[in-house]
Amino acid sequence: MMKELDDLVKKLGNDKVLHFLGGAWICAIITFVVILQEGGSIGSWGKVSSVLIGTTVVVFLSVVKEIFLDDKADWIDVVAAVIGCVTIFASVGIGVLFNFLSA
C-alpha cells in the first residue's frame, strides 16, 4: 500500500499533493467555524453548503498566492487545492447522513 502511495506522490509531485492537503485543511477549518458559529439553528443542507464558504476562501487564497507570491502562476495548483475541498464536502455529507440515520 505504501509503495502505491509513494508512486502516486511521485507521479503527481509533492507540490500538487501539498496544495491538495492545504486546500482540504483550510476548507475544513473554515467550514468547522461556520457550522459551529451557526450552532443548532443550521439544518442539514446548511451544514453541507457551509463547505462552499470554505471552498470560496480556498479559491481566493489560492488565486492570490499564484498571482502575487509565485514567479509564474500554475493554475493546476488552484485546481488541486479545490479538489482537496471535495473531501470536506464528502466528510460533512457523511456526517449529516449518519446524523439523519441515527434520528
MMTF fields as JSON, N, C-alpha, C and O atoms, coordinates in Angstrom:
{
  "mmtfVersion": "1.0.0",
  "mmtfProducer": "UNKNOWN",
  "numBonds": 411,
  "numAtoms": 412,
  "numGroups": 103,
  "numChains": 1,
  "numModels": 1,
  "chainsPerModel": [1],
  "groupsPerChain": [103],
  "chainIdList": ["A"],
  "bondAtomList": [4, 2, 8, 6, 12, 10, 16, 14, 20, 18, 24, 22, 28, 26, 32, 30, 36, 34, 40, 38, 44, 42, 48, 46, 52, 50, 56, 54, 60, 58, 64, 62, 68, 66, 72, 70, 76, 74, 80, 78, 84, 82, 88, 86, 92, 90, 96, 94, 100, 98, 104, 102, 108, 106, 112, 110, 116, 114, 120, 118, 124, 122, 128, 126, 132, 130, 136, 134, 140, 138, 144, 142, 148, 146, 152, 150, 156, 154, 160, 158, 164, 162, 168, 166, 172, 170, 176, 174, 180, 178, 184, 182, 188, 186, 192, 190, 196, 194, 200, 198, 204, 202, 208, 206, 212, 210, 216, 214, 220, 218, 224, 222, 228, 226, 232, 230, 236, 234, 240, 238, 244, 242, 248, 246, 252, 250, 256, 254, 260, 258, 264, 262, 268, 266, 272, 270, 276, 274, 280, 278, 284, 282, 288, 286, 292, 290, 296, 294, 300, 298, 304, 302, 308, 306, 312, 310, 316, 314, 320, 318, 324, 322, 328, 326, 332, 330, 336, 334, 340, 338, 344, 342, 348, 346, 352, 350, 356, 354, 360, 358, 364, 362, 368, 366, 372, 370, 376, 374, 380, 378, 384, 382, 388, 386, 392, 390, 396, 394, 400, 398, 404, 402, 408, 406],
  "bondOrderList": [1, 1, 1, 1, 1, 1, 1, 1, 1, 1, 1, 1, 1, 1, 1, 1, 1, 1, 1, 1, 1, 1, 1, 1, 1, 1, 1, 1, 1, 1, 1, 1, 1, 1, 1, 1, 1, 1, 1, 1, 1, 1, 1, 1, 1, 1, 1, 1, 1, 1, 1, 1, 1, 1, 1, 1, 1, 1, 1, 1, 1, 1, 1, 1, 1, 1, 1, 1, 1, 1, 1, 1, 1, 1, 1, 1, 1, 1, 1, 1, 1, 1, 1, 1, 1, 1, 1, 1, 1, 1, 1, 1, 1, 1, 1, 1, 1, 1, 1, 1, 1, 1],
  "groupList": [{"groupName": "MET", "atomNameList": ["N", "CA", "C", "O"], "elementList": ["N", "C", "C", "O"], "formalChargeList": [0, 0, 0, 0], "bondAtomList": [1, 0, 2, 1, 3, 2], "bondOrderList": [1, 1, 2], "singleLetterCode": "M", "chemCompType": "L-PEPTIDE LINKING"}, {"groupName": "LYS", "atomNameList": ["N", "CA", "C", "O"], "elementList": ["N", "C", "C", "O"], "formalChargeList": [0, 0, 0, 0], "bondAtomList": [1, 0, 2, 1, 3, 2], "bondOrderList": [1, 1, 2], "singleLetterCode": "K", "chemCompType": "L-PEPTIDE LINKING"}, {"groupName": "GLU", "atomNameList": ["N", "CA", "C", "O"], "elementList": ["N", "C", "C", "O"], "formalChargeList": [0, 0, 0, 0], "bondAtomList": [1, 0, 2, 1, 3, 2], "bondOrderList": [1, 1, 2], "singleLetterCode": "E", "chemCompType": "L-PEPTIDE LINKING"}, {"groupName": "LEU", "atomNameList": ["N", "CA", "C", "O"], "elementList": ["N", "C", "C", "O"], "formalChargeList": [0, 0, 0, 0], "bondAtomList": [1, 0, 2, 1, 3, 2], "bondOrderList": [1, 1, 2], "singleLetterCode": "L", "chemCompType": "L-PEPTIDE LINKING"}, {"groupName": "ASP", "atomNameList": ["N", "CA", "C", "O"], "elementList": ["N", "C", "C", "O"], "formalChargeList": [0, 0, 0, 0], "bondAtomList": [1, 0, 2, 1, 3, 2], "bondOrderList": [1, 1, 2], "singleLetterCode": "D", "chemCompType": "L-PEPTIDE LINKING"}, {"groupName": "VAL", "atomNameList": ["N", "CA", "C", "O"], "elementList": ["N", "C", "C", "O"], "formalChargeList": [0, 0, 0, 0], "bondAtomList": [1, 0, 2, 1, 3, 2], "bondOrderList": [1, 1, 2], "singleLetterCode": "V", "chemCompType": "L-PEPTIDE LINKING"}, {"groupName": "GLY", "atomNameList": ["N", "CA", "C", "O"], "elementList": ["N", "C", "C", "O"], "formalChargeList": [0, 0, 0, 0], "bondAtomList": [1, 0, 2, 1, 3, 2], "bondOrderList": [1, 1, 2], "singleLetterCode": "G", "chemCompType": "PEPTIDE LINKING"}, {"groupName": "ASN", "atomNameList": ["N", "CA", "C", "O"], "elementList": ["N", "C", "C", "O"], "formalChargeList": [0, 0, 0, 0], "bondAtomList": [1, 0, 2, 1, 3, 2], "bondOrderList": [1, 1, 2], "singleLetterCode": "N", "chemCompType": "L-PEPTIDE LINKING"}, {"groupName": "HIS", "atomNameList": ["N", "CA", "C", "O"], "elementList": ["N", "C", "C", "O"], "formalChargeList": [0, 0, 0, 0], "bondAtomList": [1, 0, 2, 1, 3, 2], "bondOrderList": [1, 1, 2], "singleLetterCode": "H", "chemCompType": "L-PEPTIDE LINKING"}, {"groupName": "PHE", "atomNameList": ["N", "CA", "C", "O"], "elementList": ["N", "C", "C", "O"], "formalChargeList": [0, 0, 0, 0], "bondAtomList": [1, 0, 2, 1, 3, 2], "bondOrderList": [1, 1, 2], "singleLetterCode": "F", "chemCompType": "L-PEPTIDE LINKING"}, {"groupName": "ALA", "atomNameList": ["N", "CA", "C", "O"], "elementList": ["N", "C", "C", "O"], "formalChargeList": [0, 0, 0, 0], "bondAtomList": [1, 0, 2, 1, 3, 2], "bondOrderList": [1, 1, 2], "singleLetterCode": "A", "chemCompType": "L-PEPTIDE LINKING"}, {"groupName": "TRP", "atomNameList": ["N", "CA", "C", "O"], "elementList": ["N", "C", "C", "O"], "formalChargeList": [0, 0, 0, 0], "bondAtomList": [1, 0, 2, 1, 3, 2], "bondOrderList": [1, 1, 2], "singleLetterCode": "W", "chemCompType": "L-PEPTIDE LINKING"}, {"groupName": "ILE", "atomNameList": ["N", "CA", "C", "O"], "elementList": ["N", "C", "C", "O"], "formalChargeList": [0, 0, 0, 0], "bondAtomList": [1, 0, 2, 1, 3, 2], "bondOrderList": [1, 1, 2], "singleLetterCode": "I", "chemCompType": "L-PEPTIDE LINKING"}, {"groupName": "CYS", "atomNameList": ["N", "CA", "C", "O"], "elementList": ["N", "C", "C", "O"], "formalChargeList": [0, 0, 0, 0], "bondAtomList": [1, 0, 2, 1, 3, 2], "bondOrderList": [1, 1, 2], "singleLetterCode": "C", "chemCompType": "L-PEPTIDE LINKING"}, {"groupName": "THR", "atomNameList": ["N", "CA", "C", "O"], "elementList": ["N", "C", "C", "O"], "formalChargeList": [0, 0, 0, 0], "bondAtomList": [1, 0, 2, 1, 3, 2], "bondOrderList": [1, 1, 2], "singleLetterCode": "T", "chemCompType": "L-PEPTIDE LINKING"}, {"groupName": "GLN", "atomNameList": ["N", "CA", "C", "O"], "elementList": ["N", "C", "C", "O"], "formalChargeList": [0, 0, 0, 0], "bondAtomList": [1, 0, 2, 1, 3, 2], "bondOrderList": [1, 1, 2], "singleLetterCode": "Q", "chemCompType": "L-PEPTIDE LINKING"}, {"groupName": "SER", "atomNameList": ["N", "CA", "C", "O"], "elementList": ["N", "C", "C", "O"], "formalChargeList": [0, 0, 0, 0], "bondAtomList": [1, 0, 2, 1, 3, 2], "bondOrderList": [1, 1, 2], "singleLetterCode": "S", "chemCompType": "L-PEPTIDE LINKING"}],
  "groupTypeList": [0, 0, 1, 2, 3, 4, 4, 3, 5, 1, 1, 3, 6, 7, 4, 1, 5, 3, 8, 9, 3, 6, 6, 10, 11, 12, 13, 10, 12, 12, 14, 9, 5, 5, 12, 3, 15, 2, 6, 6, 16, 12, 6, 16, 11, 6, 1, 5, 16, 16, 5, 3, 12, 6, 14, 14, 5, 5, 5, 9, 3, 16, 5, 5, 1, 2, 12, 9, 3, 4, 4, 1, 10, 4, 11, 12, 4, 5, 5, 10, 10, 5, 12, 6, 13, 5, 14, 12, 9, 10, 16, 5, 6, 12, 6, 5, 3, 9, 7, 9, 3, 16, 10],
  "groupIdList": [1, 2, 3, 4, 5, 6, 7, 8, 9, 10, 11, 12, 13, 14, 15, 16, 17, 18, 19, 20, 21, 22, 23, 24, 25, 26, 27, 28, 29, 30, 31, 32, 33, 34, 35, 36, 37, 38, 39, 40, 41, 42, 43, 44, 45, 46, 47, 48, 49, 50, 51, 52, 53, 54, 55, 56, 57, 58, 59, 60, 61, 62, 63, 64, 65, 66, 67, 68, 69, 70, 71, 72, 73, 74, 75, 76, 77, 78, 79, 80, 81, 82, 83, 84, 85, 86, 87, 88, 89, 90, 91, 92, 93, 94, 95, 96, 97, 98, 99, 100, 101, 102, 103],
  "secStructList": [7, 2, 2, 2, 2, 2, 2, 2, 2, 2, 2, 2, 7, 2, 2, 2, 2, 2, 2, 2, 2, 2, 2, 2, 2, 2, 2, 2, 2, 2, 2, 2, 2, 2, 2, 2, 2, 2, 4, 4, 4, 7, 7, 2, 2, 2, 2, 2, 2, 2, 2, 2, 2, 2, 2, 2, 2, 2, 2, 2, 2, 2, 2, 2, 0, 0, 0, 0, 0, 1, 1, 1, 7, 7, 2, 2, 2, 2, 2, 2, 2, 2, 2, 2, 2, 2, 2, 2, 2, 2, 2, 2, 2, 2, 2, 2, 2, 2, 2, 2, 2, 2, 7],
  "xCoordList": [0.825, 0.0, 0.864, 0.571, 1.936, 2.795, 3.523, 3.753, 3.892, 4.568, 3.646, 4.083, 2.38, 1.423, 1.239, 1.139, 1.196, 1.063, 2.299, 2.182, 3.476, 4.71, 4.728, 5.135, 4.289, 4.234, 3.268, 3.55, 2.126, 1.153, 1.737, 1.574, 2.421, 3.027, 4.103, 4.205, 4.904, 5.928, 5.299, 5.807, 4.192, 3.515, 2.913, 3.052, 2.25, 1.599, 2.582, 2.432, 3.573, 4.531, 4.159, 2.981, 5.181, 4.951, 4.136, 3.288, 4.388, 3.704, 2.189, 1.437, 1.751, 0.303, -0.323, -1.436, 0.392, -0.12, -0.252, -1.24, 0.73, 0.663, -0.462, -1.114, -0.697, -1.829, -3.152, -4.064, -3.254, -4.457, -4.694, -5.796, -3.651, -3.782, -4.022, -4.827, -3.333, -3.529, -4.925, -5.548, -5.422, -6.785, -7.813, -8.769, -7.614, -8.545, -8.509, -9.554, -7.315, -7.165, -7.809, -8.558, -7.524, -8.112, -9.622, -10.343, -10.107, -11.553, -12.202, -13.275, -11.573, -12.129, -12.206, -13.227, -11.152, -11.141, -12.253, -13.005, -12.354, -13.378, -14.77, -15.666, -14.952, -16.253, -16.643, -17.788, -15.705, -15.992, -16.397, -17.341, -15.684, -16.007, -17.417, -18.184, -17.766, -19.102, -20.182, -21.181, -20.0, -21.008, -21.162, -22.283, -20.048, -20.123, -20.685, -21.385, -20.393, -20.909, -22.424, -23.098, -22.956, -24.405, -25.109, -26.305, -24.398, -24.982, -26.041, -25.936, -27.054, -28.108, -29.13, -30.01, -29.028, -30.031, -29.787, -30.603, -28.686, -28.356, -28.836, -28.588, -29.514, -30.042, -29.014, -27.869, -29.435, -28.529, -27.967, -26.763, -28.828, -28.352, -27.469, -26.546, -27.746, -26.904, -25.507, -24.525, -25.418, -24.112, -23.314, -22.132, -23.97, -23.284, -22.899, -21.802, -23.799, -23.488, -22.476, -21.909, -22.238, -21.198, -19.822, -18.918, -19.675, -18.405, -18.136, -16.979, -19.181, -18.983, -18.237, -17.452, -18.473, -17.748, -16.266, -15.403, -15.978, -14.592, -13.936, -12.772, -14.68, -14.154, -13.877, -12.872, -14.763, -14.559, -13.284, -12.524, -13.047, -11.819, -10.596, -9.598, -10.668, -9.554, -9.274, -8.116, -10.311, -10.116, -9.465, -8.505, -9.985, -9.439, -7.964, -7.13, -7.648, -6.265, -5.344, -4.206, -5.826, -5.011, -4.706, -3.576, -5.715, -5.508, -4.563, -3.662, -4.763, -3.873, -2.436, -1.504, -2.26, -0.921, -0.285, 0.873, -1.027, -0.471, -0.111, 0.904, -0.927, -0.688, 0.421, 1.296, 0.392, 1.283, 2.531, 3.545, 2.491, 3.622, 4.489, 5.647, 3.968, 4.743, 5.305, 4.725, 6.447, 7.045, 6.18, 6.029, 5.616, 4.741, 3.518, 3.654, 2.335, 1.101, 0.923, 1.047, 0.634, 0.321, -1.115, -1.37, -2.04, -3.455, -3.863, -4.924, -3.022, -3.296, -3.159, -3.803, -2.321, -2.213, -3.551, -3.958, -4.222, -5.535, -6.534, -7.323, -6.498, -7.394, -7.131, -8.071, -5.854, -5.513, -6.061, -6.57, -5.958, -6.48, -7.996, -8.536, -8.678, -10.144, -10.566, -11.574, -9.815, -10.128, -10.006, -10.732, -9.087, -8.989, -10.274, -10.63, -10.974, -12.249, -13.326, -14.255, -13.2, -14.177, -14.201, -15.26, -13.053, -13.022, -13.804, -14.367, -13.846, -14.6, -16.094, -16.89, -16.49, -17.892, -18.319, -19.387, -17.488, -17.83, -17.912, -18.829, -16.969, -16.967, -18.202, -18.843, -18.539, -19.727, -20.979, -21.901, -21.018, -22.164, -22.351, -23.476, -21.261, -21.341, -21.796, -22.597, -21.284, -21.713, -23.201, -23.888, -23.698, -25.118, -25.933, -26.982, -25.448, -26.149, -26.215, -27.274, -25.085, -25.079, -26.018, -26.712, -26.041, -26.946, -28.403, -29.232, -28.708, -30.064, -30.459, -31.577, -29.534, -29.838, -29.97, -30.672, -29.308, -29.378, -30.606, -30.885, -31.338, -32.511, -33.721, -34.79],
  "yCoordList": [-1.205, 0.0, 1.262, 2.226, 1.242, 2.432, 2.66, 3.807, 1.581, 1.739, 2.427, 3.296, 2.044, 2.669, 4.148, 4.987, 4.456, 5.853, 6.659, 7.791, 6.076, 6.751, 6.981, 8.048, 5.988, 6.129, 7.232, 7.99, 7.327, 8.379, 9.763, 10.682, 9.908, 11.199, 11.552, 12.708, 10.579, 10.836, 11.247, 12.129, 10.603, 10.908, 12.318, 13.071, 12.673, 13.982, 15.088, 16.225, 14.762, 15.75, 16.244, 16.37, 16.521, 16.983, 18.265, 18.44, 19.162, 20.455, 20.293, 20.933, 19.449, 19.256, 18.575, 18.915, 17.616, 16.93, 17.92, 17.885, 18.801, 19.797, 20.798, 21.226, 21.173, 22.068, 21.375, 21.993, 20.093, 19.31, 19.268, 19.55, 18.914, 18.803, 20.162, 20.276, 21.178, 22.524, 23.046, 23.657, 22.811, 23.235, 22.537, 23.157, 21.232, 20.479, 20.997, 21.154, 21.262, 21.721, 23.091, 23.286, 24.031, 25.379, 25.306, 25.94, 24.535, 24.39, 23.79, 24.234, 22.795, 22.16, 23.144, 23.211, 23.905, 24.853, 25.895, 26.167, 26.469, 27.49, 26.877, 27.492, 25.674, 25.001, 24.726, 24.956, 24.237, 23.977, 25.25, 25.252, 26.329, 27.608, 28.047, 28.477, 27.945, 28.371, 27.503, 28.03, 26.2, 25.304, 25.552, 25.62, 25.687, 25.912, 27.285, 27.442, 28.272, 29.625, 29.65, 30.382, 28.864, 28.825, 28.021, 28.208, 27.139, 26.357, 25.385, 24.837, 25.177, 24.227, 24.738, 23.989, 26.01, 26.581, 26.237, 26.574, 25.578, 25.268, 23.856, 22.913, 23.729, 22.433, 21.622, 22.043, 20.456, 19.552, 20.184, 20.114, 20.799, 21.436, 22.633, 22.934, 23.315, 24.429, 23.972, 24.656, 22.81, 22.264, 21.898, 22.222, 21.226, 20.841, 22.084, 22.155, 23.053, 24.253, 25.154, 26.044, 24.947, 25.699, 25.423, 26.253, 24.262, 23.933, 24.887, 25.124, 25.43, 26.402, 27.636, 28.22, 28.035, 29.184, 28.833, 29.625, 27.654, 27.207, 27.087, 27.452, 26.575, 26.439, 27.807, 27.989, 28.767, 30.12, 30.729, 31.371, 30.533, 31.032, 30.362, 31.028, 29.063, 28.331, 28.854, 29.069, 29.06, 29.587, 30.967, 31.241, 31.824, 33.175, 33.146, 33.789, 32.403, 32.34, 31.705, 32.142, 30.686, 30.021, 30.945, 30.992, 31.675, 32.596, 33.722, 34.081, 34.277, 35.342, 34.831, 35.521, 33.627, 33.052, 32.889, 33.256, 32.347, 32.114, 33.422, 33.492, 34.448, 35.716, 36.523, 37.053, 36.62, 37.559, 36.925, 37.608, 35.659, 35.065, 34.151, 33.916, 33.64, 32.745, 33.516, 34.503, 33.044, 33.683, 33.507, 34.425, 32.315, 32.013, 31.281, 30.287, 31.762, 31.152, 29.755, 29.561, 28.803, 27.439, 27.161, 26.878, 27.244, 27.148, 25.738, 25.54, 24.76, 23.398, 23.322, 22.492, 24.188, 24.248, 24.672, 24.141, 25.618, 26.064, 24.913, 24.68, 24.202, 23.058, 21.987, 21.414, 21.719, 20.723, 21.132, 20.293, 22.418, 22.897, 22.746, 22.357, 23.05, 22.934, 21.464, 21.135, 20.594, 19.162, 18.686, 17.787, 19.291, 18.973, 19.301, 18.624, 20.343, 20.722, 19.657, 19.544, 18.88, 17.823, 16.827, 16.3, 16.567, 15.642, 16.187, 15.415, 17.494, 18.107, 18.035, 17.781, 18.257, 18.057, 16.632, 16.423, 15.663, 14.257, 14.0, 13.32, 14.534, 14.317, 14.899, 14.236, 16.137, 16.773, 16.032, 15.825, 15.635, 14.878, 13.562, 13.188, 12.859, 11.596, 11.851, 11.091, 12.922, 13.266, 13.567, 13.128, 14.317, 14.629, 13.352, 13.174, 12.469, 11.202, 10.361, 9.835, 10.233, 9.469, 10.101, 9.387, 11.413, 12.098, 11.809, 11.579, 11.822, 11.543, 10.098, 9.836, 9.173, 7.756, 7.431, 6.487, 8.197, 7.913, 8.53, 8.241, 9.373, 10.025, 9.113, 9.515],
  "zCoordList": [0.0, 0.0, 0.0, -0.707, 0.805, 0.875, -0.437, -0.821, -1.141, -2.425, -3.423, -4.178, -3.43, -4.339, -4.004, -4.899, -2.712, -2.287, -2.679, -3.147, -2.489, -2.916, -4.415, -4.876, -5.179, -6.637, -7.048, -7.977, -6.361, -6.667, -6.391, -7.194, -5.25, -4.917, -5.937, -6.347, -6.351, -7.369, -8.693, -9.386, -9.038, -10.306, -10.279, -11.243, -9.182, -9.083, -8.729, -9.179, -7.936, -7.472, -6.081, -5.744, -5.283, -3.914, -3.879, -3.004, -4.825, -4.836, -4.949, -4.215, -5.855, -6.052, -4.835, -4.434, -4.249, -3.065, -1.914, -1.18, -1.747, -0.682, -0.916, 0.037, -2.161, -2.456, -2.14, -1.592, -2.485, -2.171, -0.665, -0.195, 0.088, 1.544, 2.198, 3.123, 1.725, 2.272, 1.992, 2.861, 0.781, 0.447, 1.311, 1.776, 1.527, 2.375, 3.806, 4.437, 4.318, 5.702, 5.909, 6.866, 5.023, 5.138, 5.011, 5.781, 4.039, 3.84, 5.086, 5.495, 5.687, 6.884, 8.037, 8.722, 8.265, 9.377, 9.203, 10.139, 8.013, 7.758, 7.894, 8.473, 7.365, 7.447, 8.895, 9.282, 9.693, 11.108, 11.827, 12.616, 11.555, 12.197, 11.812, 12.674, 10.542, 10.093, 10.737, 11.226, 10.745, 11.314, 12.817, 13.321, 13.527, 14.966, 15.292, 16.293, 14.473, 14.707, 14.578, 15.303, 13.671, 13.471, 14.554, 14.778, 15.222, 16.314, 15.821, 14.724, 16.637, 16.319, 15.324, 14.901, 14.94, 14.043, 12.574, 11.716, 12.284, 10.891, 10.563, 11.314, 9.452, 9.035, 8.274, 8.104, 7.819, 7.11, 5.843, 5.596, 5.041, 3.814, 4.117, 3.361, 5.216, 5.631, 5.999, 5.708, 6.641, 7.001, 5.754, 5.644, 4.823, 3.591, 2.784, 2.231, 2.72, 1.938, 2.643, 2.008, 3.926, 4.634, 4.044, 4.138, 3.441, 2.807, 1.641, 1.293, 1.041, -0.044, 0.444, -0.302, 1.676, 2.226, 2.351, 1.972, 2.879, 2.969, 1.604, 1.436, 0.624, -0.731, -1.344, -2.03, -1.099, -1.613, -1.042, -1.766, 0.245, 0.866, 0.24, -0.035, 0.017, -0.597, -2.0, -2.359, -2.79, -4.146, -4.079, -4.8, -3.221, -3.101, -2.699, -3.338, -1.644, -1.179, -2.216, -2.386, -2.904, -3.919, -5.092, -5.577, -5.541, -6.666, -6.256, -7.014, -5.068, -4.585, -4.502, -4.914, -3.971, -3.864, -5.237, -5.433, -6.176, -7.508, -8.212, -8.905, -8.042, -8.743, -8.077, -8.762, -6.765, -6.076, -5.461, -5.318, -5.099, -4.392, -5.246, -4.903, -6.329, -7.19, -8.378, -8.83, -8.874, -10.045, -11.282, -12.088, -11.42, -12.553, -12.012, -11.297, -12.346, -11.851, -12.453, -13.662, -11.59, -12.004, -11.557, -10.387, -12.502, -12.173, -11.771, -11.179, -12.094, -11.636, -10.111, -9.471, -9.532, -8.065, -7.45, -6.417, -8.081, -7.6, -7.709, -6.793, -8.824, -9.014, -7.947, -7.396, -7.659, -6.639, -5.274, -4.532, -4.942, -3.66, -3.591, -2.555, -4.679, -4.705, -4.646, -4.019, -5.282, -5.195, -3.748, -3.321, -2.999, -1.573, -0.832, 0.132, -1.282, -0.656, -0.866, -0.066, -1.935, -2.199, -1.046, -0.705, -0.448, 0.682, 1.866, 2.643, 2.013, 3.113, 2.816, 3.72, 1.555, 1.169, 1.518, 2.094, 1.171, 1.443, 2.943, 3.404, 3.704, 5.156, 5.821, 6.636, 5.476, 6.06, 5.603, 6.393, 4.343, 3.84, 4.57, 4.9, 4.824, 5.567, 7.005, 7.55, 7.617, 8.972, 9.039, 9.961, 8.06, 8.007, 7.802, 8.42, 6.934, 6.695, 7.973, 8.314, 8.681, 9.924, 10.956, 11.681, 11.025, 11.958, 11.595, 12.476, 10.309, 9.839, 10.162, 10.606, 9.936, 10.169, 11.654, 12.016, 12.514, 13.952, 14.621, 15.784, 13.901, 14.486, 14.505, 14.966]
}
